[in-house]
């Protein structure tokens, strides 16, 4: 899980300790953009081998939702 937070934090341009499983990334990450969202989708596929469609990604609200996609697939 720590690696996931580090990778996500890098994409969000924040420190890993600034995000939690409950962080609502679209609302709580300053300057969240579609480019960040796309980068998350690519990271999940590259690092975890999980393909997440845009539709599935849009259903995710929190960092925890994204993480669970990586560990459940």
C-alpha positions in Angstrom: 0.0 0.0 0.0 2.9 2.4 0.8 4.1 2.2 -2.8 0.6 3.0 -4.1 0.5 6.1 -1.9 3.9 7.2 -3.1 3.0 6.8 -6.8 -0.4 8.5 -6.3 1.2 11.3 -4.4 3.7 11.9 -7.1 0.9 12.2 -9.7 -1.0 14.5 -7.4 2.1 16.5 -6.6 1.7 16.2 -2.9 3.6 14.4 -0.1 2.4 10.8 0.5 1.4 11.7 4.1 -1.0 14.3 2.8 -3.3 11.6 1.4 -5.2 8.7 3.0 -7.5 6.0 1.9 -10.4 8.4 2.6 -9.1 11.3 0.5 -11.7 12.3 -2.1 -9.2 13.0 -4.7 -11.3 15.1 -7.2 -12.3 17.4 -4.3 -9.4 17.4 -1.9 -6.5 17.4 -4.3 -5.8 21.0 -5.3 -5.7 21.5 -9.1 -6.9 17.9 -9.8 -7.1 17.5 -13.6 -8.1 15.0 -16.2 -4.4 14.6 -16.9 -3.8 13.4 -13.3 -6.7 11.0 -13.7 -5.3 9.6 -16.9 -1.9 9.3 -15.2 -3.5 7.3 -12.4 -5.1 4.9 -14.9 -1.7 4.4 -16.6 0.1 3.9 -13.3 -2.4 1.3 -12.2 -1.9 -0.6 -15.4 1.9 -0.3 -15.4 2.6 -0.9 -11.8 -0.3 -3.4 -10.9 -1.3 -4.9 -14.2 -4.9 -3.6 -13.7 -6.8 -2.2 -16.6 -9.4 0.3 -15.4 -11.8 1.8 -17.9 -12.6 5.5 -17.8 -16.1 4.6 -16.7 -14.8 2.5 -13.8 -12.3 5.2 -12.8 -15.1 7.8 -12.7 -17.0 5.7 -10.2 -14.0 5.8 -7.8 -14.3 8.6 -5.3 -11.5 8.1 -2.9 -7.8 6.9 -2.9 -9.1 3.8 -1.2 -11.4 3.1 -4.1 -8.5 3.2 -6.5 -6.3 1.1 -4.3 -9.0 -1.6 -4.0 -9.1 -1.8 -7.8 -5.4 -2.6 -7.8 -5.5 -5.3 -5.1 -8.8 -6.9 -6.0 -8.3 -7.5 -9.7 
